[in-house]
Amino acid sequence: MSSPKLFAPGPVDVSPETFAAMSHTMIGHRGKDFEELYASLQPGLQAIFGTERPVFISTSSAWGVMEGALKNLVRKKVLCLCCGAFSDKWLDVARKMGYEADSIQVEWGEAIDPAAVKAKLEEGGFDTVTFIHSETSTGVLNDLEGVAKVVKSFPDTMLIVDTVSSLSTVPINMDAIGADVILAGVQKAFALPPGLALFAVSEAGMARAKEIPNRGYYFDFFEFAKNAEKNNTPSTPSISILFGLQYMLGEIEKEGLENRFARHAKTNAMIHAWGARHGFELFAPEGRRSTALTCFATPEDFDLSTFIKDLKSKYNFLINGGYGKIKGSTFRISNMGNETEATMQELIDAMDDVLG
């Protein structure tokens, strides 16, 4: 049997057309051809990020940039806003890097309250905040604008935002909200293979980084900025994925961002409706749900393992049985990337059949 079609929340399915674009003849990364490729990516990326700042490209997972952003911006004490596996892990990473780190911790499945962020920051001492917009482990879409407004009311406090499973599925307006770092990987809504991270840094973020010693090399913001001026990267990039990114940005431009947002909202609503028909409860609260994926609570009498296995064996579709401490007690279905109403209906029909 061929590899399953992925409806798990990342990596997601990659189209044959994208793989074809990635098979472009190899080019050197220190010549004109690469500079033209790099430059061609900037307008589309800036539109998606909602910024006039350069969008940097890192050959790494998003976690590389998440760690790198701490190394570039944290003076002493960081506040991590925790509501799931990945936001919780950011706290662990900050502590492992030797920073003084504290957290706002809410139950998995709940959203971060901007008022709680304000109260915590008023305790004083924090110079950086980490925040995950769409917590992929729980399906919660946090209030980015609300949290950014609070953080930016505290002068000289940096805001680092992970948009790994939200970028290009909902509007992101980096410059308008005043975020200092926006970052994402390409293996989710961009529907590319893993291996690239994308990020942009505000002027204030660059000013902060300038005063931070021992930033290292691989994720040094100034190395990225210096090379970006020449339409290049500090180290050898994953050129094939960049050709795939060029193709995907062209597809996004053809579709239009507003249409892309609307498509994700429609396909996401289809999964919500399917779950409601079968009595599956949504794990994330009303009004704070990702439009890129859906997380359902698993009923006690539901054989989730058999459901997932039968869906794969009969239809070769793969969904995910939850992540971290809620693995097994939740399951997640992705609609991000290239999925359409037609492809989601195929999945829904298959799941209906498996459920009997």
Secondary structure as GFF3:
##gff-version 3
##sequence-region A 1 356
A	DSSP	beta_strand	5	6	.	.	.	ID=ss1
A	DSSP	alpha_helix	16	22	.	.	.	ID=ss2
A	DSSP	alpha_helix	32	49	.	.	.	ID=ss3
A	DSSP	beta_strand	55	58	.	.	.	ID=ss4
A	DSSP	alpha_helix	62	73	.	.	.	ID=ss5
A	DSSP	beta_strand	77	82	.	.	.	ID=ss6
A	DSSP	alpha_helix	85	96	.	.	.	ID=ss7
A	DSSP	beta_strand	100	105	.	.	.	ID=ss8
A	DSSP	alpha_helix	114	121	.	.	.	ID=ss9
A	DSSP	beta_strand	128	132	.	.	.	ID=ss10
A	DSSP	beta_strand	134	135	.	.	.	ID=ss11
A	DSSP	beta_strand	140	141	.	.	.	ID=ss12
A	DSSP	alpha_helix	144	152	.	.	.	ID=ss13
A	DSSP	beta_strand	158	162	.	.	.	ID=ss14
A	DSSP	alpha_helix	174	177	.	.	.	ID=ss15
A	DSSP	beta_strand	181	185	.	.	.	ID=ss16
A	DSSP	beta_strand	197	201	.	.	.	ID=ss17
A	DSSP	alpha_helix	203	211	.	.	.	ID=ss18
A	DSSP	alpha_helix	221	228	.	.	.	ID=ss19
A	DSSP	alpha_helix	239	255	.	.	.	ID=ss20
A	DSSP	alpha_helix	257	277	.	.	.	ID=ss21
A	DSSP	beta_strand	281	282	.	.	.	ID=ss22
A	DSSP	beta_strand	293	297	.	.	.	ID=ss23
A	DSSP	alpha_helix	304	315	.	.	.	ID=ss24
A	DSSP	beta_strand	317	318	.	.	.	ID=ss25
A	DSSP	three_ten_helix	324	326	.	.	.	ID=ss26
A	DSSP	beta_strand	330	334	.	.	.	ID=ss27
A	DSSP	alpha_helix	341	355	.	.	.	ID=ss28
###
